[in-house]
């Protein structure tokens, strides 16, 4: 099981999906989340265009609203970018940083991810920091080395359970339908926990470590009840209320 003192987090990353009509799915998630109150934290991270309206729908409920990325600066001449402060002002309480799609599609370095995590803290947001290996790195038995390097370069000083969440997402499992074996997930999460202990001391025990990568209701019971797995970062399955709630139902 996840660390006994940590309440699990199930977060949905909608990526570049969702128009205003998608509020109907959020309303179903809000209604279904009542059964998990006090047992697990639920969060939806929609496109930035929906954050304010989704925050209004979720206000006062057991569902938090997050964002998918932020700029490192609080303001300035950065056309098309959004600061962490803007996301907080729109109603977000967290922001994903360092997702593999940002690292690959936008060439984001560990240093850039670290700067965004610090920006999230500056704005009072929880940073959901993503790390994970590619298929080639996995085949070369580099998984733990990659995870250690990304953590070392992306995790900011002063990180704590109150301001950061780690999401382990093997890149080769995202959106492919492929997942590591439970033994593989347990091994990597135990390694991440040890890295957090070494870096943060006792605070390393209070950081939630999510698993992400083709999580669905069918495999959630096997993956989310493993030691040091403190929840899930869900991609495609979070777009449908029934699937997302089916995953979260592991914690009932």
C-alpha positions as CSV (number, residue, x, y, z in Angstrom):
1,X,0.0,0.0,0.0
2,X,1.0,3.6,-0.2
3,X,2.6,5.2,2.8
4,X,0.0,4.9,5.6
5,X,0.1,8.6,6.5
6,X,-0.3,9.8,3.0
7,X,-3.8,10.2,1.4
8,X,-3.6,9.0,-2.2
9,X,-4.0,11.4,-5.1
10,X,-5.7,10.4,-8.4
11,X,-5.1,13.2,-10.9
12,X,-6.4,13.3,-14.5
13,X,-4.3,14.9,-17.2
14,X,-6.7,15.9,-20.0
15,X,-3.8,17.1,-22.2
16,X,-5.1,18.9,-25.4
17,X,-8.6,17.6,-25.1
18,X,-11.9,19.2,-23.9
19,X,-14.3,22.0,-24.9
20,X,-16.9,23.7,-22.7
21,X,-19.3,20.8,-23.1
22,X,-16.8,18.6,-21.3
23,X,-18.0,20.2,-18.0
24,X,-20.6,17.4,-18.1
25,X,-17.9,14.8,-17.4
26,X,-16.5,17.0,-14.6
27,X,-19.9,17.2,-13.0
28,X,-20.2,13.4,-13.0
29,X,-16.7,13.2,-11.4
30,X,-17.7,15.7,-8.7
31,X,-20.8,13.7,-7.9
32,X,-18.9,10.4,-7.8
33,X,-16.1,11.9,-5.7
34,X,-18.3,12.2,-2.7
35,X,-17.9,8.5,-2.0
36,X,-14.1,8.9,-1.8
37,X,-14.1,12.0,0.5
38,X,-11.4,11.5,3.2
39,X,-10.0,8.4,1.4
40,X,-8.4,9.9,-1.7
41,X,-7.8,13.3,-3.2
42,X,-9.1,13.7,-6.8
43,X,-7.9,16.3,-9.3
44,X,-8.6,17.1,-12.9
45,X,-6.1,19.0,-15.0
46,X,-7.9,20.3,-18.1
47,X,-6.6,22.6,-20.8
48,X,-6.0,26.1,-19.6
49,X,-9.0,27.4,-21.4
50,X,-11.2,25.4,-19.0
51,X,-9.5,26.0,-15.7
52,X,-11.7,28.9,-14.5
53,X,-15.0,27.3,-15.5
54,X,-14.0,23.9,-14.1
55,X,-12.9,25.6,-10.9
56,X,-16.3,27.1,-10.6
57,X,-18.0,23.7,-11.1
58,X,-15.7,22.0,-8.6
59,X,-15.8,24.7,-5.9
60,X,-16.6,23.3,-2.5
61,X,-16.4,19.7,-3.8
62,X,-13.9,16.9,-3.2
63,X,-12.3,17.5,-6.6
64,X,-9.4,19.9,-7.1
65,X,-8.5,21.6,-10.5
66,X,-4.9,21.6,-11.7
67,X,-3.1,22.9,-14.8
68,X,-0.8,21.2,-17.2
69,X,2.2,23.5,-17.5
70,X,3.4,27.0,-16.4
71,X,6.1,29.5,-17.3
72,X,8.9,30.0,-14.8
73,X,8.5,33.7,-14.7
74,X,5.6,35.5,-12.9
75,X,5.0,37.9,-15.8
76,X,6.6,39.5,-18.8
77,X,7.0,39.4,-22.5
78,X,6.3,35.7,-23.1
79,X,3.6,35.5,-25.7
80,X,1.3,32.6,-25.4
81,X,2.7,31.5,-22.0
82,X,0.9,31.4,-18.6
83,X,2.5,32.0,-15.3
84,X,1.8,30.0,-12.2
85,X,0.2,33.0,-10.7
86,X,-2.2,33.3,-13.5
87,X,-3.2,29.6,-13.1
88,X,-3.7,30.1,-9.4
89,X,-5.8,33.2,-10.1
90,X,-8.0,31.1,-12.5
91,X,-8.6,28.6,-9.8
92,X,-5.9,25.9,-10.1
93,X,-4.4,24.5,-7.0
94,X,-1.6,22.4,-8.7
95,X,0.3,22.3,-12.0
96,X,2.0,19.4,-13.8
97,X,5.7,20.2,-14.7
98,X,8.1,18.1,-16.6
99,X,5.7,15.8,-18.4
100,X,7.5,13.7,-21.0
101,X,5.5,15.3,-23.8
102,X,6.8,18.7,-22.7
103,X,10.3,17.4,-22.3
104,X,10.3,15.9,-25.8
105,X,8.0,18.2,-27.8
106,X,9.4,21.4,-26.3
107,X,12.9,20.3,-25.4
108,X,12.5,21.1,-21.7
109,X,15.6,20.4,-19.7
110,X,15.7,19.3,-16.1
111,X,16.8,22.8,-15.2
112,X,13.7,24.3,-16.9
113,X,11.5,21.8,-15.1
114,X,13.1,22.7,-11.8
115,X,12.4,26.4,-12.5
116,X,8.8,25.7,-13.2
117,X,8.4,23.7,-10.0
118,X,9.9,26.7,-8.1
119,X,7.4,28.9,-9.9
120,X,4.5,26.7,-8.8
121,X,5.7,27.0,-5.2
122,X,6.0,30.8,-5.5
123,X,2.4,30.9,-6.6
124,X,1.1,28.6,-3.9
125,X,0.5,25.7,-6.2
126,X,1.5,22.1,-5.8
127,X,3.9,20.9,-8.5
128,X,3.3,17.5,-9.9
129,X,6.8,16.7,-11.2
130,X,7.0,14.0,-13.9
131,X,9.9,11.7,-14.5
132,X,10.4,8.5,-16.5
133,X,12.4,6.6,-19.0
134,X,12.0,6.0,-22.7
135,X,11.7,2.6,-24.3
136,X,15.3,2.7,-25.5
137,X,16.5,3.6,-22.0
138,X,14.5,0.8,-20.5
139,X,15.9,-1.7,-23.0
140,X,19.4,-0.6,-22.1
141,X,18.6,-1.1,-18.3
142,X,19.0,2.6,-17.7
143,X,15.6,3.1,-15.9
144,X,17.0,3.8,-12.4
145,X,19.8,6.0,-13.7
146,X,17.4,8.1,-15.7
147,X,15.0,8.5,-12.8
148,X,17.9,9.4,-10.5
149,X,19.2,12.0,-13.0
150,X,15.8,13.6,-13.6
151,X,15.1,13.8,-9.9
152,X,18.5,15.3,-9.2
153,X,18.1,17.9,-11.9
154,X,14.4,18.7,-11.6
155,X,13.6,18.5,-7.9
156,X,14.0,22.0,-6.3
157,X,15.6,22.7,-3.0
158,X,13.0,23.0,-0.2
159,X,10.7,20.4,-1.8
160,X,8.3,18.9,0.7
161,X,5.2,16.9,0.8
162,X,3.1,20.0,1.1
163,X,4.4,21.5,-2.2
164,X,5.5,18.7,-4.5
165,X,4.2,15.4,-5.9
166,X,6.3,13.0,-7.9
167,X,4.7,11.2,-10.9
168,X,6.7,8.2,-12.3
169,X,5.5,7.8,-15.9
170,X,7.5,5.4,-18.1
171,X,7.4,7.2,-21.4
172,X,6.9,4.0,-23.4
173,X,3.7,3.3,-21.4
174,X,2.0,6.6,-22.0
175,X,-1.0,6.2,-24.3
176,X,0.2,2.9,-25.6
177,X,-1.8,0.5,-23.6
178,X,1.4,-1.0,-22.3
179,X,2.3,-1.1,-18.6
180,X,5.3,-2.3,-16.6
181,X,4.7,-5.3,-14.4
182,X,3.7,-4.6,-10.8
183,X,7.2,-5.8,-9.8
184,X,8.8,-3.2,-12.1
185,X,6.6,-0.4,-10.7
186,X,7.3,-1.4,-7.1
187,X,11.0,-1.5,-7.8
188,X,11.1,2.0,-9.4
189,X,8.8,3.5,-6.7
190,X,11.0,2.1,-3.9
191,X,14.0,3.6,-5.6
192,X,12.3,7.0,-5.9
193,X,11.4,6.8,-2.3
194,X,15.0,6.1,-1.3
195,X,16.2,9.0,-3.5
196,X,13.7,11.3,-1.8
197,X,14.8,10.2,1.7
198,X,18.5,10.9,0.8
199,X,17.6,14.3,-0.7
200,X,14.9,15.5,1.7
201,X,15.5,13.5,4.9
202,X,12.3,12.7,6.8
203,X,10.3,15.0,4.5
204,X,11.0,12.4,1.8
205,X,8.5,10.1,3.5
206,X,5.7,12.7,3.0
207,X,6.0,13.2,-0.7
208,X,3.4,11.3,-2.7
209,X,4.7,9.2,-5.6
210,X,2.1,8.6,-8.4
211,X,2.2,6.1,-11.1
212,X,1.2,7.1,-14.6
213,X,1.1,5.3,-18.0
214,X,-2.0,3.6,-19.4
215,X,-3.7,3.4,-16.0
216,X,-7.3,2.1,-16.4
217,X,-9.9,0.6,-14.1
218,X,-8.8,-2.9,-15.1
219,X,-5.2,-2.6,-13.9
220,X,-5.6,0.0,-11.2
221,X,-6.1,-2.5,-8.3
222,X,-2.8,-4.2,-9.2
223,X,-0.8,-1.0,-9.6
224,X,-2.2,1.4,-7.0
225,X,-2.0,-0.9,-4.0
226,X,1.7,-1.4,-4.3
227,X,4.1,-0.1,-1.7
228,X,5.1,3.5,-2.2
229,X,2.5,4.1,-5.0
230,X,0.5,7.0,-3.6
231,X,-2.0,7.4,-6.4
232,X,-2.1,7.8,-10.2
233,X,-1.6,10.4,-12.9
234,X,-4.2,9.3,-15.4
235,X,-4.2,10.3,-19.1
236,X,-6.9,9.1,-21.6
237,X,-9.0,7.3,-19.0
238,X,-9.6,10.5,-17.1
239,X,-11.6,12.0,-20.0
240,X,-14.5,9.7,-19.1
241,X,-16.0,10.1,-15.6
242,X,-16.8,6.4,-15.3
243,X,-13.3,5.3,-16.1
244,X,-11.7,7.9,-13.9
245,X,-13.9,7.1,-11.0
246,X,-13.4,3.4,-11.6
247,X,-9.7,4.0,-11.1
248,X,-10.2,6.1,-8.0
249,X,-12.6,3.4,-6.6
250,X,-9.5,1.4,-5.6
251,X,-9.3,3.5,-2.5
252,X,-12.9,3.1,-1.3
